[in-house]
């Protein structure tokens, strides 16, 4: 009998020791379904008064004519009000993207990107036309009712500059913005186009020039690195992951680079062979529990693009631990693959709680793609 009790105790303790990290749903909601084709939800922030703010636009890839919207929640993301701000494009050949975020010092900010196209047609403009852009950084001192311009990121003309939303603080105190920039016209021969970052050494007062961190191993056969995210370890090591689009979709696994000198130098990109992810976002967990990544998982089954969560104990290798909870019945399977292209994540009210926004299809909605913005409050279990 004593042996049996010992075996049961050992089995129970082993299950605790080897339990895999996971996520569970605290609550879910529809953030917005009144703006047709709401998507591009890269903005999420907490105002000084505790309100949650979320931002999104109304056309895929911020195509020509798209606008940027801001909505507010006064109950930690359980319910959301109607859009209280709409940033319109100045013409039909301009699209507006970007979103709200919190600076590392807690201040409320907004990044606004205006994309300039050479035609009004969505498909022609996105897939065949030329693009230029301008990226501006703002700050709010009244809980997001108004925003004041702080900076404009420097870039050459005739190139598309896009940011991933938010700012990461490095161990040496520098602030960095994950970005990519590619030329369409007037290519400057010596400019370091590609995927990289902008850096501020004075807490956001000024921003330097673009720094490419994902170098092409063979410029004649480029991987075309673009969307990226950073994991900053306690020892200052930075691990950056980037999406590629140069292979069939399910084979576009993230590439990784590493810096141990606060981003001054980087290793050459290496294929992780894991996670075909759109718009990755990484957040550091408390108490040395590692890192949480969320992205649109291109290899997800049964529906490609499903918003998926991954965990890494050290920021190097990430493993899937769960998927988003989709309305109306909190399933892990979206209505179709119109999801996972852009998402945002921020800390929730309690330890290991996080709020996530993403877009998803609803066949009952109007619009070309019939999209809405959804929100999850999740809890991470180590």
C-alpha positions in Angstrom: 0.0 0.0 0.0 2.8 2.4 0.9 4.4 1.7 -2.5 1.1 2.5 -4.3 0.8 5.8 -2.4 4.4 6.7 -3.3 3.8 5.9 -7.0 0.6 8.1 -7.0 2.4 10.9 -5.3 5.3 10.6 -7.7 3.0 10.6 -10.7 1.1 13.7 -9.4 4.3 15.7 -8.6 5.7 14.8 -12.1 2.6 16.1 -13.8 3.2 19.4 -11.9 6.9 19.6 -12.8 6.4 18.8 -16.5 3.1 20.8 -17.0 3.5 22.8 -20.2 2.8 26.6 -20.3 -0.7 27.5 -21.5 -3.2 30.3 -21.7 -6.8 30.5 -20.6 -9.5 33.0 -21.5 -10.7 35.5 -18.8 -13.2 37.2 -21.1 -13.7 38.0 -24.8 -15.6 40.7 -26.6 -16.3 42.5 -29.9 -14.2 45.6 -29.9 -15.8 47.1 -33.0 -18.2 45.8 -35.7 -19.7 49.2 -36.8 -16.9 50.2 -39.2 -17.1 48.0 -42.3 -14.0 45.9 -42.9 -12.3 47.0 -39.6 -8.8 45.5 -39.6 -5.2 46.6 -39.1 -5.6 46.6 -35.3 -1.9 47.4 -34.5 -2.7 49.8 -31.7 -3.5 49.1 -28.0 -2.6 51.2 -25.0 -3.6 52.1 -21.4 -4.4 55.8 -20.7 -3.2 57.4 -17.5 -6.8 57.3 -16.2 -6.9 53.5 -16.7 -9.0 53.5 -19.9 -8.0 51.0 -22.6 -7.6 52.5 -26.1 -7.5 50.5 -29.3 -7.0 51.6 -32.9 -7.6 50.1 -36.3 -8.2 51.1 -39.9 -10.8 50.1 -42.5 -9.0 48.7 -45.5 -6.5 45.9 -45.9 -2.9 46.9 -45.9 -4.1 50.5 -45.3 -5.0 50.8 -48.9 -5.9 54.0 -50.7 -8.8 55.9 -49.0 -8.4 54.1 -45.6 -8.9 55.9 -42.3 -7.6 55.3 -38.8 -10.0 54.9 -35.9 -9.7 55.1 -32.1 -12.1 53.4 -29.6 -12.1 53.4 -25.8 -13.1 51.0 -23.0 -13.7 52.1 -19.4 -14.0 48.6 -18.0 -10.6 47.0 -19.0 -11.7 45.8 -22.4 -15.0 44.1 -21.5 -17.0 46.6 -23.5 -16.0 49.3 -26.0 -17.6 52.6 -27.1 -18.1 53.8 -30.7 -15.2 55.4 -32.5 -14.4 58.7 -30.9 -11.6 59.7 -33.3 -11.2 59.2 -37.0 -8.1 60.3 -38.9 -9.1 60.7 -42.5 -6.7 60.6 -45.5 -6.1 63.9 -47.3 -7.0 62.3 -50.7 -8.4 59.1 -52.3 -4.8 58.0 -53.1 -3.7 58.1 -49.5 -4.2 55.5 -46.8 -3.8 56.0 -43.0 -2.4 53.3 -40.7 -0.7 53.1 -37.3 -2.1 53.2 -33.8 -1.9 54.0 -30.1 0.8 52.6 -27.8 2.5 53.3 -24.5 6.0 54.7 -24.4 8.3 52.8 -22.1 7.9 55.5 -19.4 4.1 54.9 -19.5 3.1 58.0 -21.6 0.3 57.5 -24.1 1.5 57.8 -27.7 0.3 57.3 -31.2 2.1 56.4 -34.4 0.5 57.6 -37.6 1.6 56.4 -41.0 0.3 58.0 -44.2 0.9 55.8 -47.3 0.9 57.6 -50.7 -0.2 55.5 -53.7 -0.3 56.3 -57.4 -3.9 55.2 -58.0 -7.2 54.7 -56.1 -7.7 51.0 -57.1 -7.0 48.8 -54.0 -5.6 45.8 -55.9 -3.5 47.8 -58.3 -2.2 50.1 -55.6 -1.2 47.3 -53.3 0.2 44.7 -55.7 1.4 46.7 -58.7 1.7 50.4 -57.9 4.4 52.5 -56.3 4.2 53.5 -52.6 5.7 56.2 -50.4 5.0 56.9 -46.7 5.5 59.3 -43.8 5.6 58.1 -40.2 4.9 60.5 -37.3 5.0 60.0 -33.5 2.6 61.7 -31.2 2.0 62.0 -27.4 -1.3 62.7 -25.5 -1.6 64.5 -22.2 -5.4 64.2 -21.8 -6.0 60.4 -21.8 -6.2 60.2 -25.6 -8.6 62.9 -26.4 -6.0 64.8 -28.4 -2.5 64.0 -29.6 0.5 66.4 -30.2 3.2 65.7 -32.8 6.6 64.9 -31.4 8.7 63.4 -34.2 8.8 62.4 -37.9 11.0 59.4 -38.7 13.7 60.1 -41.3 13.6 58.2 -44.6 14.5 58.6 -48.3 11.7 59.6 -50.7 10.0 56.9 -52.8 10.2 54.2 -50.1 7.6 52.5 -48.0 8.4 52.7 -44.3 6.2 50.7 -41.9 6.4 50.2 -38.2 5.2 47.3 -36.0 3.5 49.4 -33.3 5.0 50.3 -30.0 8.5 50.9 -28.6 10.9 48.4 -26.9 13.4 49.6 -24.3 16.8 48.0 -24.4 18.9 47.1 -21.3 21.1 50.2 -21.8 18.0 52.5 -21.8 17.8 53.1 -25.5 14.3 53.0 -27.1 13.8 51.2 -30.4 11.0 51.0 -33.0 10.7 47.8 -35.1 10.4 48.9 -38.8 11.1 47.9 -42.3 11.7 50.1 -45.4 11.8 49.2 -49.1 12.2 51.4 -52.2 9.7 51.8 -55.0 11.2 54.7 -56.9 14.4 56.8 -56.6 16.4 54.0 -54.9 19.4 55.4 -53.1 22.4 53.1 -53.9 24.0 53.2 -50.4 20.8 53.2 -48.3 20.4 50.1 -46.0 16.9 49.2 -47.1 15.4 46.2 -45.3 14.1 45.2 -41.9 15.5 46.9 -38.8 14.9 49.7 -36.3 14.9 53.3 -35.3 16.7 54.2 -32.1 16.3 57.0 -29.5 19.0 57.6 -26.9 17.2 60.4 -25.2 13.8 58.8 -24.2 12.0 59.7 -27.4 13.0 63.3 -27.7 14.9 62.6 -31.0 15.2 59.6 -33.2 18.2 58.5 -35.3 18.4 57.1 -38.8 17.2 53.7 -39.9 19.4 50.8 -38.8 19.1 47.6 -40.8 19.6 44.5 -38.6 18.5 41.7 -41.0 21.2 41.6 -43.6 20.5 39.7 -46.8 22.9 36.7 -47.0 22.7 36.8 -50.8 21.5 40.1 -52.2 20.9 38.4 -55.5 18.3 36.1 -53.9 16.8 38.2 -51.1 14.5 36.9 -48.4 12.8 40.3 -48.2 12.7 40.5 -44.4 9.9 42.7 -43.2 7.7 42.6 -40.0 9.8 41.9 -36.9 9.7 41.8 -33.1 12.3 41.9 -30.3 12.9 39.8 -27.1 15.3 41.6 -24.7 16.8 39.3 -22.0 17.8 40.3 -18.5 21.5 40.2 -19.6 20.8 42.7 -22.4 20.8 40.1 -25.2 18.4 41.1 -28.0 16.8 38.4 -30.1 14.9 39.7 -33.1 12.6 37.6 -35.3 11.4 38.7 -38.8 8.9 37.5 -41.3 9.8 36.7 -44.9 7.6 36.4 -48.0 10.1 34.9 -50.5 8.8 31.3 -50.1 5.5 29.5 -50.3 3.4 30.8 -47.4 3.7 27.7 -45.1 7.4 27.7 -45.6 8.0 31.3 -44.7 9.3 30.6 -41.2 10.8 33.3 -39.0 14.4 34.2 -39.3 16.4 35.2 -36.2 19.3 37.6 -35.4 21.0 38.2 -32.1 22.8 41.2 -30.6 24.8 41.2 -27.3 26.0 44.8 -27.5 22.6 46.7 -27.4 22.0 46.4 -31.1 25.3 47.8 -32.3 26.1 44.6 -34.1 24.0 41.6 -35.1 24.6 38.0 -36.2 23.7 37.0 -39.7 20.0 35.9 -40.1 19.4 32.2 -39.5 16.2 30.3 -40.4 14.5 29.1 -37.2 12.5 26.6 -39.2 9.6 27.5 -36.8 6.5 29.7 -36.8 5.3 31.1 -40.2 4.0 34.2 -38.5 2.4 37.5 -39.6 3.0 40.6 -37.6 4.7 39.1 -34.6 4.5 40.8 -31.2 6.6 39.8 -28.2 6.0 40.8 -24.6 8.3 39.9 -21.7 6.8 38.0 -18.8 7.4 38.8 -15.1 9.6 36.8 -12.7 11.9 35.3 -15.4 9.1 33.3 -16.9 10.3 34.1 -20.4 8.5 35.7 -23.3 5.1 35.5 -25.0 4.7 35.9 -28.7 1.4 36.4 -30.6 1.2 36.4 -34.4 -1.0 35.3 -37.3 0.1 31.6 -37.8 0.3 31.0 -41.5 0.7 27.2 -41.0 -2.3 26.9 -38.6 -4.8 24.1 -39.2 -7.6 23.9 -40.0 -7.7 27.7 -40.8 -4.5 29.4 -42.0 -3.7 32.7 -40.3 -5.3 31.8 -36.9 -4.1 34.2 -34.2 -1.7 32.0 -32.1 0.3 32.3 -28.9 3.8 31.0 -28.4 6.1 30.9 -25.4 9.9 30.9 -25.0 11.8 30.5 -21.7 14.8 32.5 -23.0 13.6 34.3 -26.2 15.4 31.9 -28.5 13.0 29.1 -29.4 9.2 29.6 -29.2 6.6 26.8 -28.8 2.8 27.1 -29.5 0.8 27.2 -26.3 -2.7 28.3 -27.5 -4.8 30.2 -29.9 -7.1 33.2 -29.8 -10.7 32.8 -28.7 -13.0 33.8 -31.5 -16.6 35.1 -31.2 -19.4 34.2 -31.0 -18.7 31.0 -28.9 -14.9 31.4 -28.0 -13.8 28.8 -30.4 -10.1 28.5 -31.4 -11.1 28.4 -35.1 -12.0 31.6 -37.0 -14.8 31.7 -39.6 -12.1 31.9 -42.4 -8.5 32.9 -43.0 -9.3 36.7 -42.9 -7.5 37.0 -39.6 -4.1 37.2 -38.1 -2.5 39.8 -40.4 -2.2 42.4 -37.6 -2.7 42.1 -33.9 -1.7 43.9 -30.7 -1.0 42.9 -27.1 -0.5 44.7 -23.8 -0.4 43.9 -20.1 -3.7 43.3 -18.3 -4.8 44.3 -14.8 -3.3 41.3 -13.0 0.1 39.5 -13.2 0.3 37.2 -16.2 -2.9 38.7 -17.7 -2.7 40.2 -21.2 -5.2 41.9 -23.5 -5.1 41.1 -27.2 -6.9 42.6 -30.2 -7.2 41.0 -33.6 -9.6 41.1 -36.6 -11.8 38.3 -37.8 -14.5 37.5 -40.4 -18.2 37.7 -39.6 -20.4 36.7 -42.6 -23.3 38.8 -41.3 -21.4 42.1 -41.5 -21.4 44.5 -44.4 -18.3 45.4 -46.4 -16.0 43.7 -48.9 -14.3 41.4 -46.4 -16.9 41.5 -43.6 -14.4 42.1 -40.8 -14.7 43.2 -37.2 -12.2 43.7 -34.3 -12.3 41.3 -31.4 -10.6 41.3 -28.0 -9.4 38.7 -25.5 -8.3 39.0 -21.9 -6.1 36.0 -21.5 -4.0 34.6 -18.6 -0.7 32.9 -19.0 0.0 29.8 -16.8 3.7 28.9 -16.6 
